[in-house]
Amino acid sequence: MSRAPFLAVLIGAAACYGPTSSARAIRGPDGDWWWSIRCRKSVENCWDEASLQCPSGYVVAGQDSQTGAVVVSGTRYSSSGAWTNASVVPTYRGNMLVKCTQGAAPPETVTSTH
């Protein structure tokens, strides 16, 4: 039996689990604390993370994203024979740089994962 279908299913399943966003406090060019945010699945996860880090509001200094798709397939075997099932799973990866409108990120909270 080939390992390729198993690996495709494993990679596809891994894309569905784990944190949907993370944030890292960094020093901006003005010397203040800024948040470098990464998110998966949708841009809303970036906005949610920014709101979590900056509950009083934030300014977006930069944002980019990548969208695509992964084909997940697998072969199943039964008494009636083998058949292959394939699904297309959309992917999203985003990055955002934000600065809180009030207060700075405390240095002891340099990383957050959600």
Secondary structure, 3 states (H helix, E strand, C coil): CCCHHHHHHHHHHHHHCCCCEEEEEEECCCCCEEEEEEEECCHHHHHHHHHHHCCCCEEEEEEEEEEEEEEEEEEEEECCEEEEEEEEEEEEEEEEEEEECCCCCCCCCCEEEC
